[in-house]
Amino acid sequence: MPSSPASQEPRPAPSRPLVATVGFGFWLVAAVLLVVGGMFAASVSLPGADPLLLRGGGVLTALAGFGMAYLAGRSRTGDPRFRRAAIALSLATMVIVALTARLGVVHILTVLGVLLLIVGTGLSALPQRREDEGE
């Protein structure tokens, strides 16, 4: 006779290495900063800047932040596909922000978010982190 789910003891959560937890934290804070910086850039109009370029870059940055938050959350479950997708999105976001920063239309929060994104991506790409997920 199968036992009922109420009689089973809860399973302990799998322990994650500290590198994974810290990398996730950096990715999460970076995603929030990207969204906030992108919203600021999309909502202001500067006299010397092209408003379409400023708003478009802000919306693109905010969407990248939302995508980064989603992928970081999914990578926390241990699926290496989402971790690799988050690394790819963070690298693409870094390139896009660098190109738009060259034009001078990036908010300072976005730049801070990209710096945290670099640290989080570096921590997530460490060999100890890959071995933890069976790669």
Secondary structure, DSSP 4 states (H G I P E B T S, - for coil): -PPPGGGSPPPPPPPPPHHHHHHHHHHHHHHHHHHHHHHHHHH---TTS-HHHHHHHHHHHHHHHHHHHHHHHHHTTT-HHHHHHHHHHHHHHHHHHHHHHHTT---HHHHHHHHHHHHHHHHHTSHHHHHHTT-
